[in-house]
Amino acid sequence: MKIPQAIKALSLVKEPSLGPYPPLGFIAVADAELGNGDYFGLYWPLGKENSEPVVCDMIHDESMLSLEFSNVDVFVKWLELNDYERDEQEVDDDACASTIFHKAQQLYRNNSVEPAIELLEQACHCFGEISEYWFALATQSRRIGNDERAAQAALKAFQANWMFGCPEQGVIAMLKNPRYQEYLQGDPVISRMAQMEFDFGGQKHNPIYPLLKECVNDYFNANQPVQALLLYQNYAYMMRAETSSFQERYEFDLSSWQSEFGALCAEHLGSDRKFSQL
């Protein structure tokens, strides 16, 4: 794992998360924590273990993460400016994917679509785990008639990290549309999309869970480990919110999943993402 030099200025919570929330690859920071379970934390996206981490904020009540800073250097600068408290002094962070995305939003809302698409592609390249970014790229690409790019972006919106926001129903609608499916033939998700209803909770049985596991296996078999791991993490992230009886019906055990997921990361990414060196 690539450890940034500026990490020395932070007070790390020594116990790393094992997932699914916060995810494996997230380590909380005590600086500027709110005291209600919400922490900032360093996060290495899946497959980016050899890059420096971004900084995210936990939204504990909603079991979500929010991308806040592009790197630890900017985060430390913000902490110093605010005396290591959550205050209103801001720092420029033009390299952050969230900053780039908000600039893109302003452009396409003013009908400046092509420049917006350039920024959306940049945001997705900077941080590819946020479904909202990919879906915006899909809808704006559809707007100018680029169906192939729209289809690919919609699939990425489904494959993203659902801790940063679950895919919207518009994503599912696009992936079920034959107009876009023709560009995605052979993909494990697309081959099962007709059977999927993106609806969780309040059910005794939900066929999406075994379908997601089938997709995970197919992605591994197709040598697409990052897609497989993201989807398997999403599987556990949604499953953890189900009732204990539901989890038992689907033979989901959190500790077993954590051990398995760490081992899969070590096998396919070269790191178990637990940051024991910290």
C-alpha positions in Angstrom: 0.0 0.0 0.0 1.2 3.5 -0.8 1.4 5.5 2.4 1.5 9.3 2.0 4.2 11.2 3.9 1.6 13.6 5.3 0.0 10.7 7.2 2.4 11.6 10.1 0.3 14.7 10.8 -2.8 12.6 11.5 -4.1 10.7 14.5 -5.1 7.4 13.1 -7.6 5.0 14.6 -5.3 1.9 14.8 -8.0 -0.7 14.2 -8.7 -0.9 10.4 -12.2 -1.6 9.2 -12.8 -5.1 7.9 -15.9 -4.2 5.9 -18.4 -4.0 4.5 -19.0 -0.7 6.2 -16.7 1.1 6.5 -15.1 -0.8 3.7 -11.9 -2.8 3.9 -9.3 -0.3 2.8 -10.7 2.5 5.0 -8.8 3.7 8.1 -10.5 6.3 10.3 -8.8 9.5 11.5 -9.5 10.8 15.0 -8.8 14.4 13.9 -12.0 16.5 13.5 -14.2 13.6 14.4 -17.7 14.5 15.5 -18.1 12.1 18.5 -21.2 10.4 17.1 -19.4 7.7 15.1 -18.6 10.0 12.2 -15.0 10.1 11.2 -12.9 11.2 8.3 -10.8 8.4 7.0 -8.3 7.5 4.4 -9.6 5.2 1.7 -7.7 3.4 -1.1 -10.2 2.5 -3.9 -10.2 -1.2 -4.9 -7.4 -1.8 -7.3 -5.6 1.4 -6.4 -3.6 0.1 -3.6 -0.4 1.5 -5.2 -1.8 5.0 -5.3 -2.2 7.4 -2.4 -5.6 7.4 -0.7 -8.4 9.9 -0.9 -10.1 11.2 2.2 -13.7 10.4 2.8 -16.2 11.3 5.5 -18.4 8.8 7.2 -22.1 9.5 7.3 -22.7 7.0 10.1 -26.5 7.3 10.4 -27.0 6.4 6.7 -24.0 4.0 6.5 -22.5 5.9 3.7 -19.3 7.5 2.7 -18.7 10.9 1.1 -15.6 11.8 -0.9 -14.2 15.0 0.6 -10.5 15.5 -0.3 -8.3 14.3 -3.2 -5.4 13.4 -1.0 -4.0 13.6 2.5 -1.9 16.7 1.8 -5.0 18.8 1.1 -6.8 17.3 4.1 -3.9 18.2 6.5 -3.9 21.7 5.1 -7.7 22.0 5.8 -7.2 20.6 9.3 -4.5 23.1 10.1 -6.6 26.0 8.7 -9.4 24.9 11.0 -7.4 24.1 14.1 -8.1 20.4 13.6 -11.9 21.0 14.1 -14.8 20.9 11.7 -15.0 24.5 10.9 -16.0 26.6 7.8 -12.6 27.5 6.4 -12.2 25.8 3.0 -9.2 24.9 0.9 -9.0 24.7 -2.9 -9.0 21.1 -4.1 -9.4 21.3 -7.8 -8.1 17.8 -8.2 -10.9 16.2 -6.2 -13.4 14.3 -8.2 -16.3 15.8 -6.3 -15.0 19.3 -7.3 -14.7 18.3 -10.9 -18.2 16.7 -10.9 -19.9 19.8 -9.4 -18.3 21.9 -12.2 -19.6 19.5 -14.7 -23.1 19.7 -13.2 -23.1 23.5 -13.6 -22.2 23.1 -17.3 -24.8 20.6 -18.3 -27.5 22.3 -16.4 -26.7 25.3 -18.6 -26.9 23.1 -21.7 -23.1 23.1 -22.2 -23.0 19.4 -22.7 -19.8 18.5 -24.5 -17.6 20.4 -22.0 -19.5 18.8 -19.2 -18.9 15.4 -20.6 -15.2 16.1 -20.6 -15.3 16.9 -16.9 -17.5 14.0 -16.1 -15.0 11.6 -17.7 -12.3 13.3 -15.7 -14.2 12.9 -12.5 -14.9 9.2 -13.2 -11.2 8.7 -14.0 -10.1 10.4 -10.8 -12.4 8.4 -8.6 -14.4 5.6 -10.3 -16.4 4.3 -7.4 -19.3 6.8 -7.3 -22.4 5.7 -9.2 -23.8 9.3 -9.5 -20.8 10.4 -11.5 -21.1 7.5 -14.0 -24.8 7.9 -14.3 -24.4 11.6 -15.1 -21.9 10.6 -17.8 -24.4 8.1 -19.1 -27.3 10.5 -19.3 -25.3 13.3 -20.8 -23.9 10.9 -23.4 -27.4 9.7 -24.2 -28.4 13.4 -24.6 -26.0 13.8 -27.5 -26.7 10.4 -29.0 -23.6 8.5 -28.0 -25.4 5.3 -27.0 -22.3 3.2 -26.7 -20.6 5.5 -24.2 -23.9 5.9 -22.4 -24.3 2.1 -22.1 -20.7 1.6 -20.8 -21.2 4.4 -18.2 -24.5 3.0 -17.0 -22.9 -0.3 -16.4 -20.1 1.4 -14.5 -22.8 3.1 -12.4 -24.1 -0.3 -11.4 -20.6 -1.7 -10.7 -19.6 1.3 -8.5 -19.3 1.3 -4.7 -22.8 1.5 -3.3 -21.5 3.0 0.0 -21.1 6.3 -2.0 -24.8 6.0 -3.0 -26.7 3.2 -4.6 -27.5 3.2 -8.3 -30.6 5.1 -9.2 -33.5 3.4 -10.8 -32.6 5.2 -14.0 -29.4 3.1 -14.1 -31.4 -0.1 -13.9 -33.8 1.2 -16.6 -31.0 1.9 -19.0 -29.4 -1.5 -18.4 -32.7 -3.2 -19.1 -33.2 -1.3 -22.3 -32.2 -3.3 -25.5 -31.0 -0.1 -27.0 -28.0 -0.1 -24.6 -27.7 -3.8 -23.9 -26.5 -4.4 -27.5 -23.2 -2.7 -26.5 -22.8 -4.8 -23.3 -23.5 -8.3 -24.5 -21.7 -11.0 -22.5 -21.4 -9.0 -19.3 -22.5 -11.0 -16.3 -24.8 -8.2 -14.9 -26.5 -7.6 -18.3 -27.1 -11.3 -18.8 -29.1 -11.4 -15.6 -30.6 -7.9 -15.7 -34.1 -9.1 -16.8 -34.2 -11.2 -13.5 -33.1 -8.4 -11.3 -35.3 -6.0 -9.3 -33.2 -3.4 -7.5 -35.2 -3.6 -4.3 -33.9 -4.4 -0.9 -35.4 -5.0 2.6 -38.8 -6.1 3.8 -38.9 -9.4 2.0 -38.6 -12.9 3.1 -36.6 -13.8 -0.1 -34.8 -11.7 -2.6 -33.5 -13.3 -5.8 -31.1 -10.4 -6.4 -28.6 -11.8 -3.8 -27.9 -15.1 -5.5 -27.8 -13.3 -8.9 -25.2 -10.9 -7.6 -23.1 -13.8 -6.3 -23.3 -15.4 -9.7 -22.1 -12.2 -11.3 -19.2 -12.0 -8.8 -18.1 -15.5 -9.8 -18.4 -14.7 -13.5 -16.3 -11.6 -13.1 -13.6 -13.5 -11.4 -13.7 -16.2 -14.1 -13.4 -13.4 -16.7 -10.3 -12.0 -15.0 -12.1 -8.9 -13.9 -11.3 -8.9 -10.2 -12.0 -5.3 -9.4 -15.5 -5.6 -10.7 -15.9 -8.9 -8.9 -14.7 -7.4 -5.6 -16.8 -4.3 -5.8 -19.9 -6.3 -6.5 -19.1 -8.7 -3.7 -18.6 -5.8 -1.3 -21.9 -4.4 -2.4 -23.6 -7.7 -1.8 -22.3 -7.7 1.8 -23.1 -4.0 2.3 -26.8 -4.6 1.4 -26.9 -8.0 3.2 -25.7 -6.4 6.5 -28.9 -4.3 6.6 -31.2 -7.3 6.3 -32.6 -9.1 9.3 -30.7 -11.9 11.0 -33.2 -14.5 9.9 -32.9 -13.3 6.3 -29.1 -13.5 6.5 -29.4 -17.1 7.9 -31.7 -18.1 5.0 -28.9 -16.9 2.6 -26.1 -18.4 4.8 -24.5 -15.0 5.2 -22.1 -14.7 8.2 -20.4 -11.4 8.6 -17.1 -12.7 10.1 -16.8 -15.4 7.5 -17.4 -12.9 4.7 -14.8 -10.5 6.1 -12.2 -13.3 6.2 -13.1 -14.4 2.7 -13.1 -10.9 1.3 -9.7 -10.1 2.8 -8.3 -13.3 1.3 -9.8 -12.5 -2.1 -8.2 -9.1 -2.0 -4.8 -10.6 -1.1 -5.1 -13.1 -3.9 -6.3 -10.8 -6.7 -4.9 -7.4 -5.7 -1.7 -8.4 -3.9 -2.9 -6.8 -0.6 -5.4 -7.8 2.1 -6.0 -4.0 2.5 -5.8 -4.2 6.3 -2.8 -1.8 6.7 -1.0 -3.7 9.4 2.0 -1.6 8.6 0.3 1.5 10.1 
